[in-house]
Amino acid sequence: MEKTSAVTTIQLDKSVVDSLKKMREYPRQTYNELISKMANVFKSAKTRNQYDEFLHKVQQQKMKELWGTKEDEDWEHA
């Protein structure tokens, strides 16, 4: 059985098309390939950011335990 691919048309500002042309990794790279790669990079960055935020929240509690002492509060008001 042959796999069929759904294709759509999107409208882009001329400035966006010009930017995409400049971002190509090689001359014959299609906009479909480029936008797909950009979407994957964006998704990966978003996932990393969520992981970094999770680590930061986990670390905050430990930092409060280590640094949230009476002596530290006294230094803040010195």
PDB file of N, CA, C, O and CB in Angstrom:
ATOM      1  N   MET A   1       0.838  -1.166   0.000  1.00  0.00           N
ATOM      2  CA  MET A   1       0.000   0.000   0.000  1.00  0.00           C
ATOM      3  C   MET A   1       0.893   1.242   0.000  1.00  0.00           C
ATOM      4  O   MET A   1       1.855   1.305   0.766  1.00  0.00           O
ATOM      5  CB  MET A   1      -0.959  -0.009   1.213  1.00  0.00           C
ATOM      6  N   GLU A   2       0.596   2.213  -0.831  1.00  0.00           N
ATOM      7  CA  GLU A   2       1.394   3.416  -0.966  1.00  0.00           C
ATOM      8  C   GLU A   2       0.932   4.454   0.050  1.00  0.00           C
ATOM      9  O   GLU A   2      -0.267   4.676   0.219  1.00  0.00           O
ATOM     10  CB  GLU A   2       1.302   3.975  -2.398  1.00  0.00           C
ATOM     11  N   LYS A   3       1.877   5.080   0.718  1.00  0.00           N
ATOM     12  CA  LYS A   3       1.577   6.107   1.708  1.00  0.00           C
ATOM     13  C   LYS A   3       1.283   7.424   0.994  1.00  0.00           C
ATOM     14  O   LYS A   3       2.073   7.878   0.166  1.00  0.00           O
ATOM     15  CB  LYS A   3       2.752   6.273   2.710  1.00  0.00           C
ATOM     16  N   THR A   4       0.147   8.031   1.317  1.00  0.00           N
ATOM     17  CA  THR A   4      -0.179   9.320   0.727  1.00  0.00           C
ATOM     18  C   THR A   4       0.152  10.419   1.714  1.00  0.00           C
ATOM     19  O   THR A   4      -0.008  10.253   2.923  1.00  0.00           O
ATOM     20  CB  THR A   4      -1.662   9.384   0.316  1.00  0.00           C
ATOM     21  N   SER A   5       0.611  11.536   1.194  1.00  0.00           N
ATOM     22  CA  SER A   5       1.008  12.646   2.028  1.00  0.00           C
ATOM     23  C   SER A   5       0.068  13.820   1.798  1.00  0.00           C
ATOM     24  O   SER A   5      -0.162  14.227   0.659  1.00  0.00           O
ATOM     25  CB  SER A   5       2.462  13.046   1.747  1.00  0.00           C
ATOM     26  N   ALA A   6      -0.460  14.348   2.855  1.00  0.00           N
ATOM     27  CA  ALA A   6      -1.328  15.513   2.741  1.00  0.00           C
ATOM     28  C   ALA A   6      -0.448  16.754   2.634  1.00  0.00           C
ATOM     29  O   ALA A   6       0.471  16.945   3.431  1.00  0.00           O
ATOM     30  CB  ALA A   6      -2.307  15.616   3.959  1.00  0.00           C
ATOM     31  N   VAL A   7      -0.731  17.577   1.666  1.00  0.00           N
ATOM     32  CA  VAL A   7       0.032  18.793   1.440  1.00  0.00           C
ATOM     33  C   VAL A   7      -0.913  19.965   1.547  1.00  0.00           C
ATOM     34  O   VAL A   7      -2.051  19.900   1.081  1.00  0.00           O
ATOM     35  CB  VAL A   7       0.746  18.773   0.062  1.00  0.00           C
ATOM     36  N   THR A   8      -0.441  21.046   2.166  1.00  0.00           N
ATOM     37  CA  THR A   8      -1.251  22.238   2.308  1.00  0.00           C
ATOM     38  C   THR A   8      -0.465  23.454   1.838  1.00  0.00           C
ATOM     39  O   THR A   8       0.754  23.403   1.677  1.00  0.00           O
ATOM     40  CB  THR A   8      -1.708  22.415   3.762  1.00  0.00           C
ATOM     41  N   THR A   9      -1.163  24.509   1.629  1.00  0.00           N
ATOM     42  CA  THR A   9      -0.535  25.767   1.236  1.00  0.00           C
ATOM     43  C   THR A   9      -0.690  26.748   2.385  1.00  0.00           C
ATOM     44  O   THR A   9      -1.777  26.891   2.945  1.00  0.00           O
ATOM     45  CB  THR A   9      -1.161  26.335  -0.082  1.00  0.00           C
ATOM     46  N   ILE A  10       0.396  27.422   2.734  1.00  0.00           N
ATOM     47  CA  ILE A  10       0.329  28.449   3.772  1.00  0.00           C
ATOM     48  C   ILE A  10       0.792  29.765   3.177  1.00  0.00           C
ATOM     49  O   ILE A  10       1.596  29.788   2.244  1.00  0.00           O
ATOM     50  CB  ILE A  10       1.193  28.064   5.013  1.00  0.00           C
ATOM     51  N   GLN A  11       0.287  30.842   3.713  1.00  0.00           N
ATOM     52  CA  GLN A  11       0.691  32.158   3.250  1.00  0.00           C
ATOM     53  C   GLN A  11       1.708  32.724   4.223  1.00  0.00           C
ATOM     54  O   GLN A  11       1.493  32.725   5.435  1.00  0.00           O
ATOM     55  CB  GLN A  11      -0.528  33.103   3.108  1.00  0.00           C
ATOM     56  N   LEU A  12       2.823  33.209   3.678  1.00  0.00           N
ATOM     57  CA  LEU A  12       3.884  33.800   4.487  1.00  0.00           C
ATOM     58  C   LEU A  12       4.186  35.191   3.960  1.00  0.00           C
ATOM     59  O   LEU A  12       4.113  35.440   2.757  1.00  0.00           O
ATOM     60  CB  LEU A  12       5.162  32.915   4.475  1.00  0.00           C
ATOM     61  N   ASP A  13       4.525  36.094   4.868  1.00  0.00           N
ATOM     62  CA  ASP A  13       4.987  37.408   4.444  1.00  0.00           C
ATOM     63  C   ASP A  13       6.268  37.236   3.640  1.00  0.00           C
ATOM     64  O   ASP A  13       7.043  36.309   3.877  1.00  0.00           O
ATOM     65  CB  ASP A  13       5.214  38.348   5.665  1.00  0.00           C
ATOM     66  N   LYS A  14       6.479  38.118   2.709  1.00  0.00           N
ATOM     67  CA  LYS A  14       7.686  38.075   1.868  1.00  0.00           C
ATOM     68  C   LYS A  14       8.943  38.136   2.739  1.00  0.00           C
ATOM     69  O   LYS A  14       9.944  37.491   2.426  1.00  0.00           O
ATOM     70  CB  LYS A  14       7.684  39.246   0.846  1.00  0.00           C
ATOM     71  N   SER A  15       8.898  38.897   3.816  1.00  0.00           N
ATOM     72  CA  SER A  15      10.063  39.003   4.698  1.00  0.00           C
ATOM     73  C   SER A  15      10.391  37.667   5.364  1.00  0.00           C
ATOM     74  O   SER A  15      11.560  37.359   5.597  1.00  0.00           O
ATOM     75  CB  SER A  15       9.819  40.069   5.766  1.00  0.00           C
ATOM     76  N   VAL A  16       9.360  36.875   5.669  1.00  0.00           N
ATOM     77  CA  VAL A  16       9.572  35.550   6.265  1.00  0.00           C
ATOM     78  C   VAL A  16      10.214  34.627   5.241  1.00  0.00           C
ATOM     79  O   VAL A  16      11.132  33.875   5.569  1.00  0.00           O
ATOM     80  CB  VAL A  16       8.234  34.947   6.776  1.00  0.00           C
ATOM     81  N   VAL A  17       9.742  34.679   4.019  1.00  0.00           N
ATOM     82  CA  VAL A  17      10.318  33.854   2.947  1.00  0.00           C
ATOM     83  C   VAL A  17      11.786  34.242   2.736  1.00  0.00           C
ATOM     84  O   VAL A  17      12.636  33.370   2.556  1.00  0.00           O
ATOM     85  CB  VAL A  17       9.508  34.021   1.616  1.00  0.00           C
ATOM     86  N   ASP A  18      12.083  35.535   2.758  1.00  0.00           N
ATOM     87  CA  ASP A  18      13.469  35.986   2.610  1.00  0.00           C
ATOM     88  C   ASP A  18      14.340  35.465   3.756  1.00  0.00           C
ATOM     89  O   ASP A  18      15.481  35.056   3.542  1.00  0.00           O
ATOM     90  CB  ASP A  18      13.530  37.523   2.557  1.00  0.00           C
ATOM     91  N   SER A  19      13.797  35.484   4.958  1.00  0.00           N
ATOM     92  CA  SER A  19      14.541  34.958   6.113  1.00  0.00           C
ATOM     93  C   SER A  19      14.794  33.462   5.972  1.00  0.00           C
ATOM     94  O   SER A  19      15.886  32.977   6.267  1.00  0.00           O
ATOM     95  CB  SER A  19      13.777  35.238   7.417  1.00  0.00           C
ATOM     96  N   LEU A  20      13.780  32.739   5.522  1.00  0.00           N
ATOM     97  CA  LEU A  20      13.941  31.293   5.322  1.00  0.00           C
ATOM     98  C   LEU A  20      15.012  31.003   4.283  1.00  0.00           C
ATOM     99  O   LEU A  20      15.810  30.082   4.457  1.00  0.00           O
ATOM    100  CB  LEU A  20      12.612  30.657   4.895  1.00  0.00           C
ATOM    101  N   LYS A  21      15.038  31.775   3.212  1.00  0.00           N
ATOM    102  CA  LYS A  21      16.061  31.584   2.179  1.00  0.00           C
ATOM    103  C   LYS A  21      17.456  31.727   2.769  1.00  0.00           C
ATOM    104  O   LYS A  21      18.358  30.964   2.425  1.00  0.00           O
ATOM    105  CB  LYS A  21      15.869  32.589   1.032  1.00  0.00           C
ATOM    106  N   LYS A  22      17.636  32.697   3.652  1.00  0.00           N
ATOM    107  CA  LYS A  22      18.951  32.945   4.263  1.00  0.00           C
ATOM    108  C   LYS A  22      19.342  31.855   5.256  1.00  0.00           C
ATOM    109  O   LYS A  22      20.528  31.654   5.521  1.00  0.00           O
ATOM    110  CB  LYS A  22      18.955  34.296   4.965  1.00  0.00           C
ATOM    111  N   MET A  23      18.368  31.159   5.799  1.00  0.00           N
ATOM    112  CA  MET A  23      18.636  30.133   6.815  1.00  0.00           C
ATOM    113  C   MET A  23      18.916  28.753   6.235  1.00  0.00           C
ATOM    114  O   MET A  23      19.316  27.847   6.966  1.00  0.00           O
ATOM    115  CB  MET A  23      17.473  30.040   7.754  1.00  0.00           C
ATOM    116  N   ARG A  24      18.717  28.585   4.959  1.00  0.00           N
ATOM    117  CA  ARG A  24      18.940  27.265   4.353  1.00  0.00           C
ATOM    118  C   ARG A  24      20.355  26.767   4.638  1.00  0.00           C
ATOM    119  O   ARG A  24      21.313  27.539   4.626  1.00  0.00           O
ATOM    120  CB  ARG A  24      18.699  27.323   2.831  1.00  0.00           C
ATOM    121  N   GLU A  25      20.468  25.485   4.891  1.00  0.00           N
ATOM    122  CA  GLU A  25      21.763  24.870   5.139  1.00  0.00           C
ATOM    123  C   GLU A  25      22.464  24.498   3.835  1.00  0.00           C
ATOM    124  O   GLU A  25      23.689  24.383   3.790  1.00  0.00           O
ATOM    125  CB  GLU A  25      21.599  23.637   6.013  1.00  0.00           C
ATOM    126  N   TYR A  26      21.690  24.315   2.795  1.00  0.00           N
ATOM    127  CA  TYR A  26      22.220  24.034   1.464  1.00  0.00           C
ATOM    128  C   TYR A  26      21.212  24.562   0.443  1.00  0.00           C
ATOM    129  O   TYR A  26      20.022  24.647   0.745  1.00  0.00           O
ATOM    130  CB  TYR A  26      22.490  22.492   1.263  1.00  0.00           C
ATOM    131  N   PRO A  27      21.661  24.912  -0.740  1.00  0.00           N
ATOM    132  CA  PRO A  27      20.810  25.608  -1.719  1.00  0.00           C
ATOM    133  C   PRO A  27      19.505  24.902  -2.076  1.00  0.00           C
ATOM    134  O   PRO A  27      18.495  25.571  -2.293  1.00  0.00           O
ATOM    135  CB  PRO A  27      21.579  25.817  -2.961  1.00  0.00           C
ATOM    136  N   ARG A  28      19.497  23.589  -2.142  1.00  0.00           N
ATOM    137  CA  ARG A  28      18.287  22.881  -2.574  1.00  0.00           C
ATOM    138  C   ARG A  28      17.404  22.428  -1.409  1.00  0.00           C
ATOM    139  O   ARG A  28      16.451  21.676  -1.610  1.00  0.00           O
ATOM    140  CB  ARG A  28      18.671  21.679  -3.405  1.00  0.00           C
ATOM    141  N   GLN A  29      17.711  22.876  -0.215  1.00  0.00           N
ATOM    142  CA  GLN A  29      16.886  22.515   0.935  1.00  0.00           C
ATOM    143  C   GLN A  29      15.499  23.138   0.760  1.00  0.00           C
ATOM    144  O   GLN A  29      15.374  24.332   0.487  1.00  0.00           O
ATOM    145  CB  GLN A  29      17.547  22.987   2.275  1.00  0.00           C
ATOM    146  N   THR A  30      14.471  22.321   0.918  1.00  0.00           N
ATOM    147  CA  THR A  30      13.110  22.820   0.747  1.00  0.00           C
ATOM    148  C   THR A  30      12.658  23.557   2.004  1.00  0.00           C
ATOM    149  O   THR A  30      13.185  23.354   3.097  1.00  0.00           O
ATOM    150  CB  THR A  30      12.142  21.662   0.424  1.00  0.00           C
ATOM    151  N   TYR A  31      11.664  24.419   1.807  1.00  0.00           N
ATOM    152  CA  TYR A  31      11.099  25.117   2.973  1.00  0.00           C
ATOM    153  C   TYR A  31      10.471  24.112   3.926  1.00  0.00           C
ATOM    154  O   TYR A  31      10.511  24.306   5.140  1.00  0.00           O
ATOM    155  CB  TYR A  31      10.047  26.170   2.534  1.00  0.00           C
ATOM    156  N   ASN A  32       9.900  23.054   3.401  1.00  0.00           N
ATOM    157  CA  ASN A  32       9.310  22.017   4.233  1.00  0.00           C
ATOM    158  C   ASN A  32      10.369  21.391   5.152  1.00  0.00           C
ATOM    159  O   ASN A  32      10.134  21.209   6.347  1.00  0.00           O
ATOM    160  CB  ASN A  32       8.656  20.936   3.353  1.00  0.00           C
ATOM    161  N   GLU A  33      11.533  21.067   4.580  1.00  0.00           N
ATOM    162  CA  GLU A  33      12.626  20.495   5.384  1.00  0.00           C
ATOM    163  C   GLU A  33      13.097  21.493   6.431  1.00  0.00           C
ATOM    164  O   GLU A  33      13.304  21.141   7.592  1.00  0.00           O
ATOM    165  CB  GLU A  33      13.807  20.078   4.482  1.00  0.00           C
ATOM    166  N   LEU A  34      13.262  22.732   6.011  1.00  0.00           N
ATOM    167  CA  LEU A  34      13.772  23.762   6.915  1.00  0.00           C
ATOM    168  C   LEU A  34      12.802  24.035   8.065  1.00  0.00           C
ATOM    169  O   LEU A  34      13.206  24.103   9.226  1.00  0.00           O
ATOM    170  CB  LEU A  34      14.039  25.052   6.143  1.00  0.00           C
ATOM    171  N   ILE A  35      11.528  24.191   7.733  1.00  0.00           N
ATOM    172  CA  ILE A  35      10.538  24.475   8.777  1.00  0.00           C
ATOM    173  C   ILE A  35      10.368  23.276   9.700  1.00  0.00           C
ATOM    174  O   ILE A  35      10.182  23.449  10.905  1.00  0.00           O
ATOM    175  CB  ILE A  35       9.184  24.855   8.152  1.00  0.00           C
ATOM    176  N   SER A  36      10.428  22.079   9.162  1.00  0.00           N
ATOM    177  CA  SER A  36      10.345  20.876   9.991  1.00  0.00           C
ATOM    178  C   SER A  36      11.503  20.817  10.981  1.00  0.00           C
ATOM    179  O   SER A  36      11.316  20.508  12.158  1.00  0.00           O
ATOM    180  CB  SER A  36      10.337  19.618   9.112  1.00  0.00           C
ATOM    181  N   LYS A  37      12.699  21.118  10.486  1.00  0.00           N
ATOM    182  CA  LYS A  37      13.877  21.117  11.365  1.00  0.00           C
ATOM    183  C   LYS A  37      13.749  22.205  12.432  1.00  0.00           C
ATOM    184  O   LYS A  37      14.079  21.978  13.596  1.00  0.00           O
ATOM    185  CB  LYS A  37      15.174  21.325  10.541  1.00  0.00           C
ATOM    186  N   MET A  38      13.273  23.379  12.036  1.00  0.00           N
ATOM    187  CA  MET A  38      13.095  24.477  12.986  1.00  0.00           C
ATOM    188  C   MET A  38      12.077  24.094  14.068  1.00  0.00           C
ATOM    189  O   MET A  38      12.269  24.408  15.243  1.00  0.00           O
ATOM    190  CB  MET A  38      12.641  25.758  12.249  1.00  0.00           C
ATOM    191  N   ALA A  39      11.000  23.419  13.669  1.00  0.00           N
ATOM    192  CA  ALA A  39       9.991  22.988  14.630  1.00  0.00           C
ATOM    193  C   ALA A  39      10.578  21.991  15.629  1.00  0.00           C
ATOM    194  O   ALA A  39      10.282  22.059  16.822  1.00  0.00           O
ATOM    195  CB  ALA A  39       8.793  22.366  13.903  1.00  0.00           C
ATOM    196  N   ASN A  40      11.402  21.074  15.148  1.00  0.00           N
ATOM    197  CA  ASN A  40      12.037  20.103  16.041  1.00  0.00           C
ATOM    198  C   ASN A  40      12.998  20.777  17.012  1.00  0.00           C
ATOM    199  O   ASN A  40      13.050  20.415  18.188  1.00  0.00           O
ATOM    200  CB  ASN A  40      12.778  19.046  15.231  1.00  0.00           C
ATOM    201  N   VAL A  41      13.754  21.748  16.532  1.00  0.00           N
ATOM    202  CA  VAL A  41      14.677  22.489  17.399  1.00  0.00           C
ATOM    203  C   VAL A  41      13.884  23.250  18.464  1.00  0.00           C
ATOM    204  O   VAL A  41      14.258  23.253  19.637  1.00  0.00           O
ATOM    205  CB  VAL A  41      15.554  23.473  16.563  1.00  0.00           C
ATOM    206  N   PHE A  42      12.801  23.886  18.056  1.00  0.00           N
ATOM    207  CA  PHE A  42      11.961  24.627  18.992  1.00  0.00           C
ATOM    208  C   PHE A  42      11.375  23.705  20.056  1.00  0.00           C
ATOM    209  O   PHE A  42      11.377  24.030  21.243  1.00  0.00           O
ATOM    210  CB  PHE A  42      10.837  25.346  18.243  1.00  0.00           C
ATOM    211  N   LYS A  43      10.872  22.548  19.618  1.00  0.00           N
ATOM    212  CA  LYS A  43      10.287  21.584  20.551  1.00  0.00           C
ATOM    213  C   LYS A  43      11.339  21.093  21.544  1.00  0.00           C
ATOM    214  O   LYS A  43      11.058  20.960  22.735  1.00  0.00           O
ATOM    215  CB  LYS A  43       9.678  20.390  19.785  1.00  0.00           C
ATOM    216  N   SER A  44      12.539  20.827  21.058  1.00  0.00           N
ATOM    217  CA  SER A  44      13.628  20.370  21.918  1.00  0.00           C
ATOM    218  C   SER A  44      14.005  21.448  22.931  1.00  0.00           C
ATOM    219  O   SER A  44      14.207  21.153  24.109  1.00  0.00           O
ATOM    220  CB  SER A  44      14.852  19.981  21.075  1.00  0.00           C
ATOM    221  N   ALA A  45      14.099  22.692  22.475  1.00  0.00           N
ATOM    222  CA  ALA A  45      14.446  23.802  23.372  1.00  0.00           C
ATOM    223  C   ALA A  45      13.366  23.989  24.437  1.00  0.00           C
ATOM    224  O   ALA A  45      13.671  24.251  25.600  1.00  0.00           O
ATOM    225  CB  ALA A  45      14.635  25.112  22.569  1.00  0.00           C
ATOM    226  N   LYS A  46      12.124  23.855  24.038  1.00  0.00           N
ATOM    227  CA  LYS A  46      11.006  23.995  24.975  1.00  0.00           C
ATOM    228  C   LYS A  46      11.062  22.896  26.037  1.00  0.00           C
ATOM    229  O   LYS A  46      10.846  23.154  27.221  1.00  0.00           O
ATOM    230  CB  LYS A  46       9.653  23.947  24.222  1.00  0.00           C
ATOM    231  N   THR A  47      11.353  21.673  25.602  1.00  0.00           N
ATOM    232  CA  THR A  47      11.459  20.548  26.535  1.00  0.00           C
ATOM    233  C   THR A  47      12.608  20.769  27.508  1.00  0.00           C
ATOM    234  O   THR A  47      12.459  20.542  28.709  1.00  0.00           O
ATOM    235  CB  THR A  47      11.656  19.226  25.771  1.00  0.00           C
ATOM    236  N   ARG A  48      13.767  21.216  26.992  1.00  0.00           N
ATOM    237  CA  ARG A  48      14.912  21.502  27.858  1.00  0.00           C
ATOM    238  C   ARG A  48      14.563  22.582  28.863  1.00  0.00           C
ATOM    239  O   ARG A  48      14.937  22.484  30.032  1.00  0.00           O
ATOM    240  CB  ARG A  48      16.128  21.928  27.027  1.00  0.00           C
ATOM    241  N   ASN A  49      13.844  23.619  28.422  1.00  0.00           N
ATOM    242  CA  ASN A  49      13.472  24.709  29.300  1.00  0.00           C
ATOM    243  C   ASN A  49      12.557  24.214  30.413  1.00  0.00           C
ATOM    244  O   ASN A  49      12.708  24.627  31.563  1.00  0.00           O
ATOM    245  CB  ASN A  49      12.796  25.822  28.509  1.00  0.00           C
ATOM    246  N   GLN A  50      11.612  23.337  30.089  1.00  0.00           N
ATOM    247  CA  GLN A  50      10.724  22.778  31.111  1.00  0.00           C
ATOM    248  C   GLN A  50      11.528  21.963  32.110  1.00  0.00           C
ATOM    249  O   GLN A  50      11.253  22.007  33.309  1.00  0.00           O
ATOM    250  CB  GLN A  50       9.624  21.906  30.468  1.00  0.00           C
ATOM    251  N   TYR A  51      12.518  21.220  31.633  1.00  0.00           N
ATOM    252  CA  TYR A  51      13.368  20.424  32.523  1.00  0.00           C
ATOM    253  C   TYR A  51      14.184  21.343  33.427  1.00  0.00           C
ATOM    254  O   TYR A  51      14.307  21.085  34.625  1.00  0.00           O
ATOM    255  CB  TYR A  51      14.305  19.499  31.707  1.00  0.00           C
ATOM    256  N   ASP A  52      14.741  22.411  32.861  1.00  0.00           N
ATOM    257  CA  ASP A  52      15.517  23.368  33.652  1.00  0.00           C
ATOM    258  C   ASP A  52      14.650  24.026  34.724  1.00  0.00           C
ATOM    259  O   ASP A  52      15.096  24.217  35.856  1.00  0.00           O
ATOM    260  CB  ASP A  52      16.132  24.440  32.742  1.00  0.00           C
ATOM    261  N   GLU A  53      13.403  24.373  34.365  1.00  0.00           N
ATOM    262  CA  GLU A  53      12.489  24.967  35.344  1.00  0.00           C
ATOM    263  C   GLU A  53      12.176  23.972  36.454  1.00  0.00           C
ATOM    264  O   GLU A  53      12.111  24.350  37.624  1.00  0.00           O
ATOM    265  CB  GLU A  53      11.188  25.429  34.662  1.00  0.00           C
ATOM    266  N   PHE A  54      11.982  22.706  36.100  1.00  0.00           N
ATOM    267  CA  PHE A  54      11.725  21.675  37.098  1.00  0.00           C
ATOM    268  C   PHE A  54      12.896  21.561  38.070  1.00  0.00           C
ATOM    269  O   PHE A  54      12.703  21.530  39.285  1.00  0.00           O
ATOM    270  CB  PHE A  54      11.464  20.323  36.420  1.00  0.00           C
ATOM    271  N   LEU A  55      14.123  21.499  37.520  1.00  0.00           N
ATOM    272  CA  LEU A  55      15.302  21.407  38.386  1.00  0.00           C
ATOM    273  C   LEU A  55      15.422  22.618  39.293  1.00  0.00           C
ATOM    274  O   LEU A  55      15.762  22.489  40.469  1.00  0.00           O
ATOM    275  CB  LEU A  55      16.566  21.261  37.548  1.00  0.00           C
ATOM    276  N   HIS A  56      15.147  23.783  38.753  1.00  0.00           N
ATOM    277  CA  HIS A  56      15.244  25.004  39.545  1.00  0.00           C
ATOM    278  C   HIS A  56      14.270  24.956  40.728  1.00  0.00           C
ATOM    279  O   HIS A  56      14.633  25.326  41.845  1.00  0.00           O
ATOM    280  CB  HIS A  56      14.962  26.240  38.666  1.00  0.00           C
ATOM    281  N   LYS A  57      13.030  24.501  40.485  1.00  0.00           N
ATOM    282  CA  LYS A  57      12.042  24.417  41.559  1.00  0.00           C
ATOM    283  C   LYS A  57      12.471  23.413  42.620  1.00  0.00           C
ATOM    284  O   LYS A  57      12.299  23.658  43.814  1.00  0.00           O
ATOM    285  CB  LYS A  57      10.673  24.033  40.995  1.00  0.00           C
ATOM    286  N   VAL A  58      13.025  22.292  42.195  1.00  0.00           N
ATOM    287  CA  VAL A  58      13.482  21.275  43.140  1.00  0.00           C
ATOM    288  C   VAL A  58      14.638  21.824  43.964  1.00  0.00           C
ATOM    289  O   VAL A  58      14.708  21.601  45.172  1.00  0.00           O
ATOM    290  CB  VAL A  58      13.907  19.984  42.401  1.00  0.00           C
ATOM    291  N   GLN A  59      15.540  22.539  43.310  1.00  0.00           N
ATOM    292  CA  GLN A  59      16.710  23.080  44.007  1.00  0.00           C
ATOM    293  C   GLN A  59      16.347  24.206  44.956  1.00  0.00           C
ATOM    294  O   GLN A  59      17.032  24.403  45.960  1.00  0.00           O
ATOM    295  CB  GLN A  59      17.730  23.573  43.007  1.00  0.00           C
ATOM    296  N   GLN A  60      15.290  24.948  44.668  1.00  0.00           N
ATOM    297  CA  GLN A  60      14.899  26.065  45.523  1.00  0.00           C
ATOM    298  C   GLN A  60      14.654  25.615  46.953  1.00  0.00           C
ATOM    299  O   GLN A  60      15.105  26.264  47.897  1.00  0.00           O
ATOM    300  CB  GLN A  60      13.654  26.740  44.972  1.00  0.00           C
ATOM    301  N   GLN A  61      13.945  24.510  47.118  1.00  0.00           N
ATOM    302  CA  GLN A  61      13.643  24.024  48.464  1.00  0.00           C
ATOM    303  C   GLN A  61      14.919  23.668  49.218  1.00  0.00           C
ATOM    304  O   GLN A  61      15.062  23.997  50.396  1.00  0.00           O
ATOM    305  CB  GLN A  61      12.715  22.806  48.396  1.00  0.00           C
ATOM    306  N   LYS A  62      15.844  22.996  48.540  1.00  0.00           N
ATOM    307  CA  LYS A  62      17.097  22.613  49.189  1.00  0.00           C
ATOM    308  C   LYS A  62      17.912  23.854  49.534  1.00  0.00           C
ATOM    309  O   LYS A  62      18.540  23.909  50.592  1.00  0.00           O
ATOM    310  CB  LYS A  62      17.914  21.668  48.283  1.00  0.00           C
ATOM    311  N   MET A  63      17.908  24.834  48.663  1.00  0.00           N
ATOM    312  CA  MET A  63      18.648  26.063  48.930  1.00  0.00           C
ATOM    313  C   MET A  63      18.064  26.790  50.140  1.00  0.00           C
ATOM    314  O   MET A  63      18.806  27.363  50.937  1.00  0.00           O
ATOM    315  CB  MET A  63      18.632  26.981  47.696  1.00  0.00           C
ATOM    316  N   LYS A  64      16.730  26.768  50.280  1.00  0.00           N
ATOM    317  CA  LYS A  64      16.096  27.385  51.442  1.00  0.00           C
ATOM    318  C   LYS A  64      16.532  26.669  52.711  1.00  0.00           C
ATOM    319  O   LYS A  64      16.777  27.304  53.737  1.00  0.00           O
ATOM    320  CB  LYS A  64      14.559  27.359  51.309  1.00  0.00           C
ATOM    321  N   GLU A  65      16.630  25.330  52.639  1.00  0.00           N
ATOM    322  CA  GLU A  65      17.066  24.556  53.800  1.00  0.00           C
ATOM    323  C   GLU A  65      18.495  24.921  54.190  1.00  0.00           C
ATOM    324  O   GLU A  65      18.810  25.074  55.370  1.00  0.00           O
ATOM    325  CB  GLU A  65      16.964  23.053  53.513  1.00  0.00           C
ATOM    326  N   LEU A  66      19.366  25.059  53.166  1.00  0.00           N
ATOM    327  CA  LEU A  66      20.775  25.327  53.445  1.00  0.00           C
ATOM    328  C   LEU A  66      21.040  26.779  53.807  1.00  0.00           C
ATOM    329  O   LEU A  66      21.855  27.063  54.684  1.00  0.00           O
ATOM    330  CB  LEU A  66      21.610  24.948  52.257  1.00  0.00           C
ATOM    331  N   TRP A  67      20.365  27.687  53.145  1.00  0.00           N
ATOM    332  CA  TRP A  67      20.674  29.110  53.311  1.00  0.00           C
ATOM    333  C   TRP A  67      19.621  29.873  54.082  1.00  0.00           C
ATOM    334  O   TRP A  67      19.851  31.019  54.467  1.00  0.00           O
ATOM    335  CB  TRP A  67      20.854  29.747  51.977  1.00  0.00           C
ATOM    336  N   GLY A  68      18.476  29.268  54.315  1.00  0.00           N
ATOM    337  CA  GLY A  68      17.394  29.973  54.990  1.00  0.00           C
ATOM    338  C   GLY A  68      17.539  29.940  56.504  1.00  0.00           C
ATOM    339  O   GLY A  68      16.575  29.664  57.218  1.00  0.00           O
ATOM    340  N   THR A  69      18.731  30.220  56.992  1.00  0.00           N
ATOM    341  CA  THR A  69      18.971  30.180  58.432  1.00  0.00           C
ATOM    342  C   THR A  69      18.846  31.572  59.027  1.00  0.00           C
ATOM    343  O   THR A  69      18.814  32.568  58.304  1.00  0.00           O
ATOM    344  CB  THR A  69      20.356  29.593  58.737  1.00  0.00           C
ATOM    345  N   LYS A  70      18.777  31.632  60.342  1.00  0.00           N
ATOM    346  CA  LYS A  70      18.686  32.908  61.067  1.00  0.00           C
ATOM    347  C   LYS A  70      19.903  33.771  60.765  1.00  0.00           C
ATOM    348  O   LYS A  70      19.773  34.986  60.621  1.00  0.00           O
ATOM    349  CB  LYS A  70      18.566  32.668  62.593  1.00  0.00           C
ATOM    350  N   GLU A  71      21.084  33.166  60.666  1.00  0.00           N
ATOM    351  CA  GLU A  71      22.299  33.928  60.392  1.00  0.00           C
ATOM    352  C   GLU A  71      22.231  34.605  59.017  1.00  0.00           C
ATOM    353  O   GLU A  71      22.672  35.743  58.856  1.00  0.00           O
ATOM    354  CB  GLU A  71      23.530  33.010  60.471  1.00  0.00           C
ATOM    355  N   ASP A  72      21.680  33.901  58.036  1.00  0.00           N
ATOM    356  CA  ASP A  72      21.543  34.484  56.698  1.00  0.00           C
ATOM    357  C   ASP A  72      20.589  35.657  56.708  1.00  0.00           C
ATOM    358  O   ASP A  72      20.837  36.667  56.050  1.00  0.00           O
ATOM    359  CB  ASP A  72      21.062  33.435  55.702  1.00  0.00           C
ATOM    360  N   GLU A  73      19.491  35.536  57.454  1.00  0.00           N
ATOM    361  CA  GLU A  73      18.523  36.637  57.550  1.00  0.00           C
ATOM    362  C   GLU A  73      19.161  37.845  58.219  1.00  0.00           C
ATOM    363  O   GLU A  73      18.889  38.981  57.833  1.00  0.00           O
ATOM    364  CB  GLU A  73      17.267  36.196  58.333  1.00  0.00           C
ATOM    365  N   ASP A  74      20.004  37.613  59.215  1.00  0.00           N
ATOM    366  CA  ASP A  74      20.690  38.727  59.897  1.00  0.00           C
ATOM    367  C   ASP A  74      21.592  39.481  58.931  1.00  0.00           C
ATOM    368  O   ASP A  74      21.678  40.708  58.995  1.00  0.00           O
ATOM    369  CB  ASP A  74      21.518  38.208  61.090  1.00  0.00           C
ATOM    370  N   TRP A  75      22.265  38.763  58.039  1.00  0.00           N
ATOM    371  CA  TRP A  75      23.147  39.405  57.059  1.00  0.00           C
ATOM    372  C   TRP A  75      22.346  40.251  56.073  1.00  0.00           C
ATOM    373  O   TRP A  75      22.823  41.292  55.621  1.00  0.00           O
ATOM    374  CB  TRP A  75      23.967  38.349  56.302  1.00  0.00           C
ATOM    375  N   GLU A  76      21.142  39.814  55.738  1.00  0.00           N
ATOM    376  CA  GLU A  76      20.312  40.585  54.810  1.00  0.00           C
ATOM    377  C   GLU A  76      19.948  41.943  55.375  1.00  0.00           C
ATOM    378  O   GLU A  76      19.770  42.902  54.624  1.00  0.00           O
ATOM    379  CB  GLU A  76      19.049  39.817  54.471  1.00  0.00           C
ATOM    380  N   HIS A  77      19.837  42.034  56.679  1.00  0.00           N
ATOM    381  CA  HIS A  77      19.417  43.276  57.326  1.00  0.00           C
ATOM    382  C   HIS A  77      20.576  44.049  57.929  1.00  0.00           C
ATOM    383  O   HIS A  77      20.361  45.024  58.650  1.00  0.00           O
ATOM    384  CB  HIS A  77      18.406  42.979  58.395  1.00  0.00           C
ATOM    385  N   ALA A  78      21.795  43.630  57.646  1.00  0.00           N
ATOM    386  CA  ALA A  78      22.972  44.313  58.237  1.00  0.00           C
ATOM    387  C   ALA A  78      23.263  45.622  57.534  1.00  0.00           C
ATOM    388  O   ALA A  78      24.209  46.321  57.896  1.00  0.00           O
ATOM    389  CB  ALA A  78      24.214  43.411  58.172  1.00  0.00           C
TER     390      ALA A  78
END
